[in-house]
Amino acid sequence: INPQRVLKNVGAQPGDRLILTKRLGTGVIETALKTEHASKTSIDAAVESMCTLNGAASQAALEFDVHAATDITGFGLLGHAREMAVGSNVSFTLDSSQFEFLPEAIEYARRGFLPGGLKRNIDFIGGCVEFTDNVGEEIRNLLFDPQTSGGLLVSVSSKDAAPLLETLRSSGVGGRQIGEVIEKTHPLIRVR
């Protein structure tokens, strides 16, 4: 590893845009699978997502003015976002309409296929997250959902957000701008 090209999970700056490189929902799909309620479509999509490495996404990120990055795993999107925000001494605003979910993940969350790790994530970090009324319970749960081999959360300068997204897509990697970095405030993370 070139020590001059390491992306850390601290350093996000106010004004940065937040980009997520994979869809969410592996935890609820795995839980539905354990009780034989998951469809082949959702299982196949989750397996494909989990088998897709973050190498292309991280290489693309290195081409731009990325201030911080982290992979999304067991603490879920909000757990890893909290870690990045705390370490960077900033806050995040997230746009729930910009999240993408694996097939049927929303339905499985509605039906209560919630892994134990999701509940522990809520207990651990729920107090530093505020949701507006329009964010449904199933979406809230999916943002706490522990991911297996999840994507990257990238904090990139506003000028490089669109070019990074274009590079990710041309590399065959998903990517969506899901929010922005703001000066530290309360709550630490706001999801609208």
MARDRENLO-640707 format. One line per 2 residues: number of its first residue (from 1); their letters; for each residue x, y, z negated of C-alpha. Coordinates in nm, 2 decimals, always signed. Example, Ala and Ser with C-alpha at 12.3 -4.5 7.8 and 13.67 -1.06 7.14 Angstrom:
<pts>
1) AS) +1.23,-0.45,-0.78; +1.37,-0.11,-0.71
</pts>
This chain:
<pts>
1) IN) +0.00,+0.00,+0.00; +0.13,+0.34,+0.09
3) PQ) +0.11,+0.54,-0.23; +0.05,+0.86,-0.03
5) RV) -0.27,+0.70,+0.12; -0.46,+0.58,-0.19
7) LK) -0.81,+0.69,-0.24; -0.90,+0.72,-0.61
9) NV) -1.24,+0.74,-0.77; -1.17,+1.08,-0.92
11) GA) -1.12,+1.41,-0.74; -1.47,+1.48,-0.60
13) QP) -1.51,+1.86,-0.55; -1.82,+2.08,-0.56
15) GD) -1.95,+2.12,-0.20; -1.84,+1.77,-0.10
17) RL) -2.09,+1.55,+0.07; -2.15,+1.19,-0.05
19) IL) -2.15,+0.91,+0.20; -2.25,+0.55,+0.13
21) TK) -2.13,+0.29,+0.38; -2.36,-0.01,+0.31
23) RL) -2.73,-0.08,+0.24; -2.83,-0.16,-0.12
25) GT) -3.02,-0.45,-0.26; -2.80,-0.76,-0.29
27) GV) -2.88,-0.81,-0.66; -3.26,-0.82,-0.62
29) IE) -3.22,-1.05,-0.31; -3.00,-1.28,-0.50
31) TA) -3.25,-1.29,-0.79; -3.54,-1.36,-0.55
33) LK) -3.33,-1.64,-0.40; -3.27,-1.80,-0.74
35) TE) -3.65,-1.84,-0.77; -3.69,-1.94,-0.41
37) HA) -3.88,-1.63,-0.31; -3.63,-1.47,-0.07
39) SK) -3.69,-1.49,+0.30; -3.43,-1.61,+0.55
41) TS) -3.42,-1.26,+0.69; -3.33,-1.10,+0.36
43) ID) -3.08,-1.38,+0.27; -2.90,-1.35,+0.61
45) AA) -2.88,-0.97,+0.58; -2.74,-0.99,+0.23
47) VE) -2.49,-1.25,+0.32; -2.38,-1.05,+0.63
49) SM) -2.34,-0.74,+0.41; -2.15,-0.92,+0.14
51) CT) -1.91,-1.08,+0.40; -1.84,-0.75,+0.56
53) LN) -1.52,-0.61,+0.42; -1.47,-0.24,+0.34
55) GA) -1.15,-0.23,+0.54; -1.28,-0.04,+0.85
57) AS) -1.47,+0.20,+0.62; -1.16,+0.27,+0.41
59) QA) -0.94,+0.32,+0.72; -1.19,+0.56,+0.86
61) AL) -1.20,+0.76,+0.54; -0.82,+0.80,+0.54
63) EF) -0.86,+1.00,+0.86; -1.05,+1.28,+0.69
65) DV) -1.05,+1.51,+0.39; -1.18,+1.26,+0.14
67) HA) -1.14,+1.37,-0.22; -1.26,+1.05,-0.39
69) AT) -1.40,+0.71,-0.31; -1.51,+0.40,-0.49
71) DI) -1.66,+0.06,-0.41; -2.01,-0.02,-0.53
73) TG) -2.02,-0.34,-0.73; -2.17,-0.47,-1.06
75) FG) -2.25,-0.13,-1.21; -2.47,-0.04,-0.91
77) LL) -2.46,+0.28,-0.71; -2.55,+0.50,-1.01
79) GH) -2.30,+0.34,-1.24; -2.01,+0.39,-0.99
81) AR) -2.14,+0.74,-0.91; -2.14,+0.82,-1.28
83) EM) -1.78,+0.71,-1.31; -1.68,+0.92,-1.02
85) AV) -1.87,+1.23,-1.14; -1.73,+1.20,-1.50
87) GS) -1.38,+1.14,-1.38; -1.40,+1.44,-1.14
89) NV) -1.58,+1.67,-1.39; -1.87,+1.74,-1.15
91) SF) -2.23,+1.64,-1.10; -2.41,+1.48,-0.81
93) TL) -2.75,+1.54,-0.64; -2.87,+1.24,-0.44
95) DS) -3.15,+1.23,-0.18; -3.36,+0.92,-0.22
97) SQ) -3.50,+0.95,+0.13; -3.15,+0.89,+0.27
99) FE) -3.08,+0.55,+0.11; -3.10,+0.24,+0.32
101) FL) -3.19,-0.09,+0.17; -3.15,-0.45,+0.29
103) PE) -3.46,-0.62,+0.43; -3.73,-0.68,+0.17
105) AI) -3.52,-0.55,-0.11; -3.78,-0.28,-0.19
107) EY) -4.05,-0.55,-0.20; -3.85,-0.78,-0.43
109) AR) -3.79,-0.49,-0.66; -4.16,-0.41,-0.67
111) RG) -4.23,-0.78,-0.75; -3.99,-0.77,-1.04
113) FL) -3.70,-0.97,-0.91; -3.46,-0.77,-1.12
115) PG) -3.13,-0.91,-1.22; -3.01,-0.89,-1.58
117) GL) -2.72,-0.67,-1.48; -2.97,-0.41,-1.34
119) KR) -3.13,-0.38,-1.68; -2.79,-0.35,-1.85
121) NI) -2.70,-0.08,-1.60; -3.01,+0.12,-1.69
123) DF) -2.93,+0.08,-2.06; -2.57,+0.20,-2.01
125) IG) -2.61,+0.49,-1.78; -2.99,+0.57,-1.76
127) GC) -2.95,+0.86,-1.99; -2.73,+1.06,-1.75
129) VE) -2.96,+1.02,-1.45; -3.27,+1.22,-1.39
131) FT) -3.53,+1.13,-1.12; -3.79,+1.36,-0.97
133) DN) -4.15,+1.23,-0.98; -4.14,+1.14,-0.61
135) VG) -3.88,+0.87,-0.66; -4.07,+0.54,-0.71
137) EE) -3.98,+0.28,-0.98; -3.86,+0.03,-0.71
139) IR) -3.62,+0.29,-0.57; -3.49,+0.38,-0.91
141) NL) -3.43,+0.01,-0.99; -3.24,-0.04,-0.66
143) LF) -3.01,+0.24,-0.74; -2.91,+0.06,-1.06
145) DP) -2.90,-0.28,-0.88; -2.56,-0.46,-0.93
147) QT) -2.41,-0.51,-0.59; -2.20,-0.80,-0.47
149) SG) -1.94,-0.67,-0.22; -2.12,-0.34,-0.19
151) GL) -2.01,-0.05,+0.03; -1.80,+0.25,-0.04
153) LV) -1.92,+0.58,-0.20; -1.71,+0.85,-0.04
155) SV) -1.68,+1.22,-0.15; -1.57,+1.41,+0.16
157) SS) -1.54,+1.78,+0.24; -1.85,+1.92,+0.40
159) KD) -1.66,+2.00,+0.72; -1.56,+1.64,+0.76
161) AA) -1.89,+1.47,+0.66; -2.03,+1.46,+1.02
163) PL) -1.71,+1.35,+1.18; -1.66,+1.08,+0.92
165) LE) -2.01,+0.95,+0.98; -1.95,+0.94,+1.35
167) TL) -1.62,+0.76,+1.31; -1.78,+0.50,+1.07
169) RS) -2.06,+0.44,+1.32; -1.82,+0.40,+1.62
171) SG) -1.62,+0.15,+1.41; -1.94,-0.06,+1.36
173) VG) -1.97,+0.05,+0.99; -2.30,+0.18,+0.85
175) GR) -2.29,+0.51,+0.68; -2.53,+0.77,+0.56
177) QI) -2.50,+1.10,+0.38; -2.69,+1.05,+0.05
179) GE) -2.61,+1.36,-0.14; -2.37,+1.62,-0.25
181) VI) -2.13,+1.72,-0.52; -2.21,+2.02,-0.74
183) EK) -2.06,+2.20,-1.04; -2.10,+2.00,-1.36
185) TH) -2.44,+2.04,-1.51; -2.71,+1.84,-1.69
187) PL) -2.82,+1.59,-1.58; -2.49,+1.44,-1.46
189) IR) -2.68,+1.28,-1.16; -3.01,+1.41,-1.02
191) VR) -3.20,+1.19,-0.77; -3.47,+1.37,-0.58
</pts>
